[in-house]
Amino acid sequence: MKLSDLIGVLGHELRTPLAAILGYQELLSDGLYGELSDRQREPVERIHQSAQQLLYLLDGLQELAEVGSIAHDEIVIGDTGEISRALLSRLQAFAQSRSVKLTGDDQTADALGAFRLQRFLRAAEIALVAAIKSSHGSTLRLHCTRENGAAVCSLYGCALDPA
C-alpha cells in the first residue's frame, strides 16, 4: 500500500467521527438540547475550533501525500521574510487561543528563488500546530533562513512566559 493510499484511508476513518463531533457541537450551539449557559459556550466553541483545526490538518496531510500540487499552489519567487510573515499571520490566532506567544525574530528578505509557496506553508503549518499544541503557555520564536537555496524554518521554545 502506498503512503498516499494509507493517508487516504486514515483520513476517511478520522473524518467519520470528526463529522459527528462537529454535528453535535452545532446542535449544542443551536440550542437543540437547551440553551447554553455563558459558562458552557466557551468549551463548545473550543470543541468547534479544535475540530476545524483537525479537519484542516487532515486536508493538509492528504494534499501533501498526493502526487501533484496543492490546489491554488503556484511556483513563486519568494523570500524567508515572506514565509515567516505568512506563517505568523496564519497561526497567530491559534497560538493565542492556546496561550502561546508566537514571534518571528528575523523577517529579512533573504531570496529563495522559485518554490511552491502553498505546499511549503501547509507542511510548515502542520509542524507548527503540533509544536504550539505541545507548548501550551510558552513563547515560541520562529526563525526562517536560507540554506543552500532552500528555506529552513526553525522554531525555538523559551521558558514559560510569566506575563
Buried (B, 14 or more C-beta within 10 A) or exposed (E): EEEEEEBBEBBEEBBEEBEEBBEBBEEBBEEEEEEBEEEEEEEBBEBBEBBEBBBBBBBBBBBBBEEEEBEEBEEBEBBBBBBBBBBBEBBBEBBEBBEBBBBBEBBEEBEBEEBBBBBBBBBBBBEBBEBBBEBEEBBBBBBBBBEEEEBEBEBEEEEEEEE
